[in-house]
Amino acid sequence: MSGTMKSLAHCRWECKYPVVFIPKSRRKASYGEVRQMLGEIFHEPARQGIPSLIPTITGTCSIADNRLLRKELIMPGRLAGKVALVSGGASGIGAAHVRIFAVEGAKVIAGDIQEEMGKAVVGEVRRGGGEATFVRLDVSKESDWAHAVREAVSRYGKLTTLINNAGIYWPQGIEAETLEKWNKMIAVNQTGVWLGMKAAVPEMRRAGGGAIVNISSLYGIIGSPSSISYHASKGAVRIMSKAAALEYARQGIRVNSIHPGQIETPILAGLTPEQNEQIKAATPVGRMGKPEEIAYGSLYLCSDEAAYTTGIELIIDGGWSAQ
Ligand SMILES: NC(=O)c1ccc[n+]([C@@H]2O[C@H](COP(=O)([O-])OP(=O)(O)OC[C@H]3O[C@@H](n4cnc5c(N)ncnc54)[C@H](O)[C@@H]3O)[C@@H](O)[C@H]2O)c1
């Protein structure tokens, strides 16, 4: 068995898609032995945000052990039984949610205005053995939200989880900002979050409860000398989340906000290399965050592990706000 373990450990770091496990010895591996190895390959890809889900097991294993293993494989996820709608699921933090939530057993609807990218993320999840569907969703349109929620329910039977993640950003001070751009920022980042909750809550109630995570920003808590409309929209997301948490606390629907610091995604594409370096130098951990590091925060908040957690603001910023 140690030979097998060795080859599997080697494979673990390289595999992206279904793992083929071929025991070198022809003897039967016990359930415990195979489960231990599966545990390693199962959880490692999840930690890396790789949508590798279902290892293919070939080799010798008794039928009884096989049945036990199959049972394990069907219920490995922290979000098993959940149906999640992720807005802005085509890119960055939203796409990381789609991948990781699928790895953890959720059925995922990814909504976005970027159709090609959204379909690519969903295709990747499906090829890895997960369950995900793309819908076109402009979060500032109430009718799009109704369609996305309908799609979740008709395809997967219910809606239990909402990640209000879609967002836009540009740096603009008070005098430079235009009314037109201000209205756009508010329509997507703020009104879009309210519309999402409004559309999703009735289905969550029907499902017997649910969890909502609204992706705000560190800029929803602290100020900066630019980005007035972004601050306004993200500050609103923070306080709307607390209001919603109180409104639905007795109905089994939990609402929390996450406040990312600087995360490496296309939304920051406008930064110069010098600005990137300045951000890294000013961040206590010495680097920018990864989209997965936000999605893992949501994973906790959307799982049943967080049953007593509502109305909180989870800051994930590499220590920035501790300074
Ligand atoms: N990256 C960061 O540093 C950072 C920091 C704090 C907060 N955030 C927040 O995280 C969220 C995700 O951003 P990201 O960093 O992954 O950026 P991103 O640009 O990679 O992703 C944003 C996604 O939202 C989608 N989107 C934009 N307008 C939309 C609309 N009207 N309807 C539906 N989808 C729309 C985009 O198409 C895109 O796929 C945003 O709300 C953002 O404000 C990001």
The ligand as an SDF file (V2000), in Angstrom:
LIG
                    3D

 44 48  0  0  0  0  0  0  0  0999 V2000
  -11.1430   42.6680   -6.3490 N   0  0  0  0  0  0  0  0  0  0  0  0
  -11.1360   43.4380   -5.2770 C   0  0  0  0  0  0  0  0  0  0  0  0
  -10.0950   43.9590   -4.8680 O   0  0  0  0  0  0  0  0  0  0  0  0
  -12.4110   43.6830   -4.5190 C   0  0  0  0  0  0  0  0  0  0  0  0
  -12.3180   44.3080   -3.2800 C   0  0  0  0  0  0  0  0  0  0  0  0
  -13.4630   44.5460   -2.5680 C   0  0  0  0  0  0  0  0  0  0  0  0
  -14.6910   44.1710   -3.0540 C   0  0  0  0  0  0  0  0  0  0  0  0
  -14.7560   43.5710   -4.2700 N   0  0  0  0  0  0  0  0  0  0  0  0
  -16.0780   43.2240   -4.7680 C   0  0  0  0  0  0  0  0  0  0  0  0
  -16.1120   41.8790   -5.1690 O   0  0  0  0  0  0  0  0  0  0  0  0
  -17.1170   41.6970   -6.1510 C   0  0  0  0  0  0  0  0  0  0  0  0
  -16.5620   40.8830   -7.3170 C   0  0  0  0  0  0  0  0  0  0  0  0
  -15.5820   41.6350   -7.9770 O   0  0  0  0  0  0  0  0  0  0  0  0
  -14.2770   41.0090   -8.6240 P   0  0  0  0  0  0  0  0  0  0  0  0
  -13.1300   41.5810   -7.9100 O   0  0  0  0  0  0  0  0  0  0  0  0
  -14.3970   39.5480   -8.7190 O   0  0  0  0  0  0  0  0  0  0  0  0
  -14.3220   41.6990  -10.0520 O   0  0  0  0  0  0  0  0  0  0  0  0
  -14.6040   41.0950  -11.5120 P   0  0  0  0  0  0  0  0  0  0  0  0
  -14.6580   42.2710  -12.4030 O   0  0  0  0  0  0  0  0  0  0  0  0
  -13.6550   40.0060  -11.8020 O   0  0  0  0  0  0  0  0  0  0  0  0
  -16.0490   40.4620  -11.3630 O   0  0  0  0  0  0  0  0  0  0  0  0
  -17.2200   41.2170  -11.3220 C   0  0  0  0  0  0  0  0  0  0  0  0
  -18.2740   40.4760  -12.0980 C   0  0  0  0  0  0  0  0  0  0  0  0
  -19.5010   41.2090  -12.0010 O   0  0  0  0  0  0  0  0  0  0  0  0
  -20.1090   41.2050  -13.2750 C   0  0  0  0  0  0  0  0  0  0  0  0
  -21.0310   42.3230  -13.4270 N   0  0  0  0  0  0  0  0  0  0  0  0
  -20.7670   43.6360  -13.5710 C   0  0  0  0  0  0  0  0  0  0  0  0
  -21.9010   44.3250  -13.7330 N   0  0  0  0  0  0  0  0  0  0  0  0
  -22.9070   43.4170  -13.6930 C   0  0  0  0  0  0  0  0  0  0  0  0
  -24.3120   43.4880  -13.7960 C   0  0  0  0  0  0  0  0  0  0  0  0
  -24.9310   44.6650  -14.0060 N   0  0  0  0  0  0  0  0  0  0  0  0
  -25.0400   42.3680  -13.6880 N   0  0  0  0  0  0  0  0  0  0  0  0
  -24.4200   41.1660  -13.5000 C   0  0  0  0  0  0  0  0  0  0  0  0
  -23.0990   41.0210  -13.4120 N   0  0  0  0  0  0  0  0  0  0  0  0
  -22.3560   42.1410  -13.5040 C   0  0  0  0  0  0  0  0  0  0  0  0
  -18.9380   41.3020  -14.2520 C   0  0  0  0  0  0  0  0  0  0  0  0
  -19.3310   40.9150  -15.5540 O   0  0  0  0  0  0  0  0  0  0  0  0
  -17.9350   40.3970  -13.5960 C   0  0  0  0  0  0  0  0  0  0  0  0
  -18.0750   39.0680  -14.0550 O   0  0  0  0  0  0  0  0  0  0  0  0
  -17.5940   43.0970   -6.5360 C   0  0  0  0  0  0  0  0  0  0  0  0
  -18.8050   43.3800   -5.8910 O   0  0  0  0  0  0  0  0  0  0  0  0
  -16.4950   43.9820   -6.0100 C   0  0  0  0  0  0  0  0  0  0  0  0
  -16.9270   45.2810   -5.7240 O   0  0  0  0  0  0  0  0  0  0  0  0
  -13.6500   43.3080   -5.0150 C   0  0  0  0  0  0  0  0  0  0  0  0
  1  2  1  0
  2  3  2  0
  2  4  1  0
  4  5  1  0
  4 44  2  0
  5  6  2  0
  6  7  1  0
  7  8  2  0
  8  9  1  0
  8 44  1  0
  9 10  1  0
  9 42  1  0
 10 11  1  0
 11 12  1  0
 11 40  1  0
 12 13  1  0
 13 14  1  0
 14 15  2  0
 14 16  1  0
 14 17  1  0
 17 18  1  0
 18 19  2  0
 18 20  1  0
 18 21  1  0
 21 22  1  0
 22 23  1  0
 23 24  1  0
 23 38  1  0
 24 25  1  0
 25 26  1  0
 25 36  1  0
 26 27  1  0
 26 35  1  0
 27 28  2  0
 28 29  1  0
 29 30  1  0
 29 35  2  0
 30 31  1  0
 30 32  2  0
 32 33  1  0
 33 34  2  0
 34 35  1  0
 36 37  1  0
 36 38  1  0
 38 39  1  0
 40 41  1  0
 40 42  1  0
 42 43  1  0
M  CHG  2   8   1  16  -1
M  END
$$$$
